[in-house]
């Protein structure tokens, strides 16, 4: 059944307007062509469906898009036109549900516009502007919104209507505007058109939570229109800013006529019309109306006004104030009031409301942190229900309160010590008020690196960058930081400081030398830079954008840092720069001045194009500066106007130059001495047995030290030193637990600043034993049959807390989950663990061109609400970092069933640190797209199966596929279509994978899609040999398409002599572009493409630990109705099975079972700290249990390996092999000669192959 939205139900129909030339019914497939062919005043009647087309704003005609009678129409498309020569067009939208994921619904560089009218529509999800126009000198005759709901827009800022055109009329009537909490103004012109008389009419509207700041207004025109303009506000309810404490204005203008009558303004700003020729303000107030509350439940979208309210008759016409569609008339009205006990224990919904006597009412309670819901009580304190939500029939005026109980709270105390303590930073996850946490909550303390400090070690001597604690008492942690000697620095974090023009240092070593960062126009006047956060090359930094207009690039804007360097030497200016468009000069300068007037080049840099990584732009101040000159240092970052742009740039563009991480490093002037530095302490201490496996070795001296001559080593490997105020630290990673190590610092490898050598030291220590994880079960269990916490994957994802820094474990029981799954960017560290990869299936039938199923029942992500594009036409989309999954099949059933295109993704991944183990990915065209935010984003897939026919692994990023099976589903299949951005280091690397499928020697290993693709196959077994040329052409020249040690099914080398090395494509100008790349690499090059280099990165990511084997439980015994077993090292919990059904997940080593079942029906798997499942152990009666099960048992004459529903038998000599099940029944008896054999279609369980135990999953 189709569900109508509340807002759509509220919409009323307008009478058909005269003058329509023709009405034409259209559907999702015919809209674009009919729109292009429509004549002036034509009406296109849209049938039910999702319309995702990008339409060209019409010229010389006005076209109406209207929902056909009874149709439910979702319009997720956009309007564009970038031809300023086109003019005199208009658009009318009527009865549509406008939902777009774009920042701009209408984005126009266009001539004169006749009308933009929106009637009977809902408008939601627009990131910035409903309308933006980009060229001055033209007009818009009229903009109209009537009977509309505008909600949940502006997440990325800007104004809802943001025209550079001059607008003559704006009319907003009988509409509701809500939740523009990050946006600015409703109407705010970009350009001054003082010759235009604007008529702005705002009548009978309900406004709630609109605008983020007091500096904006519903109508913010200031002095940009003539003083003959008119601003009319009548019968509106305007309540509550988007951000608490702000007071946005209703109108901000200069001159003109203001008419404000019968408006109810609550917790909002007023009218500001300076020098008004006439001003009439006759508004309402809560006091004069005799009410204390306007809406019953605005947070949940209920703006009801009952017919008995004074608001129902308070307008200028004697009717309702606000959007008239919220008026409700009752014959016997009763009221509901809810509350919370204690008041800070939680919240209730609705807070109040009016109902018809006999209505069914549902109330719900949400506890605040530190409390839990207990019960509903009436006004006499009597418990009426313990259900939440609670549904009842209301017969009389009712007061009901939710009661909450206080939980036990513990405090986490963090202290900092060391020379860098002032600037050392950390992050708590989750962050709670006053650092107080509920008993049993897991909290992580993570070092946040910055350019002023070096984290040294924790109070216990360990030095990894994160600690995790379970709050079972009050805890204190001590963090030691050292300072990297500096004078001043700017990180441009606008969350700490919003100043964008004259900003003192974000970091400063001395309070009397804080420095200032200025931003100026080319004429020297002050202006604001653009606050931003950008990622290049995997490094994300806050930054300042230099927004120079294209027209001013011959006299560009510039940054200037001012500070004193007196008393310092070795003064280094450090900065990062990045670019993201062509409107940037190739030449960039860092300049020095000691008077703020005369500048000389200090350093220059030549850019070659847009940034694939942040570019270090550093310089040393000359030693010739006197102390007097150093008192007044000015450093300027400016473009070299004598150089050309790095790319194409045109009118309307703004400079895409970013400045980040500006730090002035320096040493205080040193007084020479003749005494060698004295070692004060080491971390770890000599002979410590508690050193971290990843962390820092720190040597602390009595004075500042520097590098001398000689290498400092850890077990023979050279360490890289980082020198602080009086410390030198060495980062290391990947040490083994419980292992001895030795650091050798030879004499003279470290000296003080006078060159006096340190005598050296040999530091010996042992790493700690592997930490044992805290016992816990999965955070959520999904079961399609209702035996878990959730029945859909998406419901479990929706419940995951945001911004985690530790894994959130979700276990998915066997079942087919027909749904689309979306993992948003703000939900990192999700570990999605399936029971069995062949029977835990997430699937949906979807492609990038078909209409969705409006009757979809499986989760909140109805396919009908997703535009069918290459970005969202996928079964699963992972936009978060640190995602891990195992034992799940991801299937796009369109591709599998239809065996045809178009694009039909099973998986789309778009971020860093994404890992996949023992999973299936199945479709036909474009099975898995590895889109990335950054060139260095990493994917790791181990023991996975990927099936497709056309470009079935495609995209970018550094992706390592180890021991994976690639299955070509048709003749002429193409495995990859890479599109790696310039700057990608490794690209797609397939290590020890197998290629199988349809055999016709026409398959290709890949083709180059865009940019600079890299695909390398190492040690690949090709059961199905591809075509001799191996690679196809496509849309670019690959950077590297190559193989090393490719083998056939018998391990013989494959002839690579005919592999393609010459490529070509046709560019957008019709020119044929040619190029070449190697088809093979050397053993030395192949050796560099390893797990450590590709995956570890700079953060030592190690996804292999996620599926690190955990032993099967020993001594699994059935005694009557209980099952028991011995605890497994490093297990967090155990999964208990009856046959293939999960019957228990427990942290204990016992479980209650059905006494009537045989012992071998039951089995147990241990779970490691990352959620990965261990091997199955089958139960035995009494004490005769199996002690240990491993997946592979070896004998001199054969090897038996258990798989998914199969056994693989490797026979070394002729012999008879018998296979019995756990009940002792003979399953197979076969005479084998030497070779490899498979026994298929076996139920999961324990088998005896001859006398050896083997598990079949």
Secondary structure, DSSP 8 states (H G I E B T S, - for coil): -----HHHHH-------TT---EEEE-TTTHHHHHHH--TT-EEEE-SEEE--EEE--SS-EEEEEE-TT--EEE--EEEE--TT--SEEEEEES-EEE--SSEEEEE--S-EEEEEEES-EEE--SSEEEEE--SS-EEEEEEEES-EEES--TT-S-SEE-SSEESEEEEES-EEEEETT---SB--SS--TT---EEEEES-EEEEE-S-TT-EEEEEETSS-TT-EEEEES-EEE--SSTT---EEEEEESSEEEEEEEEEESS--EEEET-SEEEEEEE-HHHHT-S-S-SBGGGTB--EETTSGGGG-STTSS-SS-GGGEE--SSEEEEEEEEESGGGEEEE-SEEEEETT-EEEEEEEE-TTEEEEEEEETTS-EEE--SSEEEE--S-EEEEEEEEE--EEEEEEEEESTTTTT-EEEEES--GGGEEETT-EEEEEEE--TTEEEEEETTS---SEEEEE-SS-EEEEEEEEE--EEEEE---TTT----SEEE-SEESSTT---EEEEE-TTS-B---EEEEEEETTEEEEEEEE--BGGGGGG--EEEEEE--TTEEEEEEEEEEEE-SS-SBSEEEEEEESSSS--EEEEEEE--SS-SS-EE--EE--TT--HHHHTSEEEEEEE-TTS-BSS---TT-B--EEEEEEEEEEEE----------EEEEES-TTEEEE-SSEEEEEEESS-EEE-SS--EETTEE--EEE-SSEEEEEE----TT-EEEEEE-TTSEEETT--B---EEEEEEE-----------SEEE-TTS-SSBSSHHHHHHTS-SS-SS-EEEEE-SEEEES-EEE-TT---EEEEES-TTTEEEEE---SSS---TT--SSS--GGGS--STTT-EEEEE-SSSEEEES-EEEEHHHHHH---S--EEEEEESSSEEEES-EEE-SBS-EEEE-SSTT-EEEEES-EEEESEEEEEE-SEEEEES-EEEE-STT-EEEEE---TT-SS-EEEES-EEEE--SS--EEEEE-SSS-EEEEES-EESS---TT-EE--SS--SEEEEES-EETTS-B---TT---EEEEE-TTS-EEEEE--SB--HHHHHHSSHIIIIITTTT--GGGGG------SS-EEETTEEE----TT-SEEEEEETTEEEEEESSSEEE--TTS-GGGEEEEEE-TTS-EEEEEE-EETT-------SEEE-SSEEEEE-SS-EEEEESS-EEEEEEETTS-EEEEEEE-SEEEEE-S--SEEEEETTEEEEE-
